[in-house]
Amino acid sequence: MSDQGPTALVGDSLIQGGDWQAWLPGEQIYNFGVGGDTTDDVIARLWDVINSRPTLIALLIGTNDLAWRRSVEHVVRNVETILVTLRRELPEAHILVQSVLPRGHEFADQIRDINRHLWQFAPTVHAQWLDLWPALALEDGELNPRYSDDRLHLNQDGYTAWVNELIPALERTRQLPPSSRAIQLPDLGGTY
C-alpha cells in the first residue's frame, strides 16, 4: 500500500475483529470498529473519526441495525448522514463505502435493498463503492458458510476474501496505480 496518511476503518465487530495492521502493512490504521454498533452508534461517535483526521475512510456498517429490526430506510438514511457529515468535515478525504455484508439468507432482500441505495448514493458525496457480495454471498444471499461459523461474523477465510477485495478498492479510492502484486494470467494453453 502507500504512505499517504492514516486510514480509518469504521464500523462494527467485523471491522473491530480484523488484523488490519498485518493485512495492510505500511498503512497507519485507525480501527474505529466497535462490536454491536449500529448506524446510530457510528453517528454518535463520528467526531472521534473526524478528529483523527484520516486521509482515507473505509466504512462498513448496517448489519446490526437489522438485528434490531431497523428498517431499510433507517439504515440508508443513517449511512447517508454519516457520509454527508464525513464529506463536509473532511472535504479532502477519500471515502470508500462497503456494501453491507451478507449474513443469513433471511436478511438478503433487506440487505440488497440497502446496498442498492448506498451504491446509488455514494457518488453524490464523491465516495467510492465496494460491493462485497460477489466475493462473500451464495446465490440466495446467504453468507458463504466457508467464510463464517455463525452466519454473521467472518472466520479467517472470510477475512481473506474481504481483504482481497478491499486492497484494490483502497488503491482505486486513493487513485493509486495498482500495487506490485503479481498479476494472475489465464492459462491460454501452449508454451511460451
C-alpha positions in Angstrom: 0.0 0.0 0.0 1.1 3.6 0.3 2.3 6.1 2.9 -0.4 8.8 2.2 -1.8 9.4 5.6 -3.9 7.5 8.1 -6.7 5.2 7.1 -9.8 5.0 9.4 -11.7 1.8 9.2 -15.2 2.5 10.6 -17.9 0.0 11.6 -18.9 -2.8 13.9 -17.3 -6.1 15.1 -16.5 -7.0 11.5 -14.1 -4.1 11.4 -13.1 -4.4 15.1 -12.1 -8.1 14.7 -9.7 -7.5 11.7 -5.9 -7.8 12.0 -5.7 -4.7 9.8 -2.1 -3.8 10.6 -0.9 -7.2 9.4 -3.2 -7.2 6.4 -2.4 -3.6 5.3 1.3 -3.4 6.0 2.8 0.1 5.8 -0.6 1.7 6.5 -1.3 3.8 9.5 -4.6 2.2 10.6 -7.2 3.7 13.0 -9.6 0.9 13.9 -13.0 2.5 14.7 -14.8 -0.8 14.8 -17.0 -1.4 17.8 -18.7 -4.8 18.3 -22.5 -4.5 18.2 -22.5 -1.0 16.7 -25.4 0.1 14.6 -25.6 3.1 12.2 -27.0 5.2 15.1 -23.9 4.3 17.2 -21.5 5.3 14.4 -23.3 8.7 14.1 -22.9 9.2 17.9 -19.1 8.7 17.7 -18.5 10.1 14.3 -16.5 13.1 15.7 -13.9 10.6 17.0 -13.3 9.6 13.4 -13.3 13.2 12.1 -10.9 14.4 14.8 -8.4 11.7 13.9 -8.0 13.5 10.5 -7.8 10.4 8.3 -7.0 10.8 4.7 -9.0 7.7 3.8 -12.1 6.3 5.5 -13.5 2.8 4.8 -17.0 2.4 6.1 -18.8 -0.9 6.8 -21.9 -0.6 8.9 -25.6 -1.7 8.9 -25.9 -5.4 9.6 -26.6 -4.9 13.4 -29.4 -2.5 12.6 -31.2 -5.4 11.0 -30.9 -7.5 14.2 -32.6 -4.5 16.0 -35.3 -4.7 13.3 -34.5 -1.2 11.9 -36.0 -0.5 8.5 -34.1 -0.3 5.2 -34.9 3.4 5.2 -33.5 3.9 8.7 -30.2 2.3 7.7 -29.9 4.1 4.4 -30.8 7.5 5.9 -28.2 7.0 8.7 -25.4 5.9 6.3 -26.2 8.9 4.1 -25.9 11.1 7.2 -22.6 9.6 8.1 -21.3 10.1 4.5 -22.5 13.7 4.2 -21.0 14.6 7.6 -17.7 13.0 6.7 -17.6 14.8 3.3 -18.5 18.1 4.9 -16.0 17.9 7.7 -13.2 16.1 5.8 -13.5 17.5 2.3 -10.2 16.2 1.1 -10.5 12.7 2.5 -11.1 9.7 0.3 -14.1 7.7 1.3 -14.9 4.1 0.5 -18.4 2.7 1.2 -18.5 -1.0 1.5 -21.7 -3.0 1.0 -23.5 -4.4 4.0 -22.1 -8.0 4.1 -24.4 -11.0 3.5 -25.5 -12.9 6.6 -28.4 -15.4 6.9 -30.4 -15.6 3.7 -33.5 -14.4 5.6 -31.9 -10.9 5.6 -30.9 -11.0 1.9 -33.7 -8.9 0.5 -33.3 -6.1 3.0 -29.5 -6.0 2.6 -29.7 -6.0 -1.2 -32.2 -3.1 -0.9 -29.8 -1.2 1.4 -26.9 -1.8 -0.8 -28.7 -0.7 -3.9 -29.5 2.6 -2.3 -26.0 3.1 -0.9 -24.4 2.2 -4.3 -26.6 5.0 -5.9 -25.8 7.5 -3.1 -22.1 7.1 -2.8 -21.2 9.1 -5.9 -23.2 12.1 -4.7 -20.6 12.6 -1.9 -17.7 11.6 -4.1 -17.3 8.3 -2.4 -16.2 5.0 -4.0 -18.3 1.8 -3.7 -17.1 -1.7 -2.9 -19.7 -4.5 -3.5 -18.5 -7.4 -1.4 -21.5 -9.7 -2.3 -19.9 -11.4 -5.3 -17.0 -12.5 -3.1 -18.9 -13.5 0.0 -22.5 -14.4 -0.8 -24.1 -17.5 -2.1 -26.7 -17.2 -4.8 -29.6 -17.0 -2.3 -27.9 -14.2 -0.3 -26.6 -16.4 2.5 -23.1 -15.6 3.7 -20.9 -18.4 2.3 -20.5 -21.0 5.1 -16.8 -21.3 4.2 -16.4 -17.8 5.5 -18.4 -17.8 8.7 -19.2 -20.1 11.6 -22.3 -18.2 12.8 -23.8 -16.7 9.6 -22.6 -13.2 10.6 -19.0 -12.9 11.7 -16.1 -13.8 9.4 -13.6 -16.5 10.0 -10.0 -16.3 8.7 -11.1 -17.4 5.2 -13.8 -14.8 5.2 -11.4 -12.0 6.2 -9.0 -13.2 3.5 -11.8 -13.0 0.8 -12.7 -9.5 2.1 -9.1 -8.2 2.2 -8.5 -9.5 -1.3 -11.4 -7.2 -2.5 -10.5 -4.4 -0.1 -6.9 -3.8 -1.1 -7.6 -3.0 -4.7 -10.6 -0.9 -3.7 -8.4 1.2 -1.4 -5.9 1.7 -4.2 -8.7 2.8 -6.5 -10.2 5.1 -3.8 -6.8 6.8 -3.4 -6.4 6.9 -7.2 -3.2 5.0 -7.0 -1.8 2.7 -9.7 -2.3 -1.0 -8.9 0.1 -2.4 -6.4 3.0 -4.6 -7.4 1.2 -7.8 -6.5 1.6 -10.5 -9.1 -0.9 -10.5 -11.9 -2.5 -13.8 -12.5 -2.7 -14.5 -16.2 -5.2 -17.1 -17.6 -3.7 -20.3 -18.9 -4.2 -19.9 -22.7 -2.6 -23.2 -23.4 0.6 -23.9 -25.3 4.1 -23.0 -24.2 5.9 -19.7 -24.4 
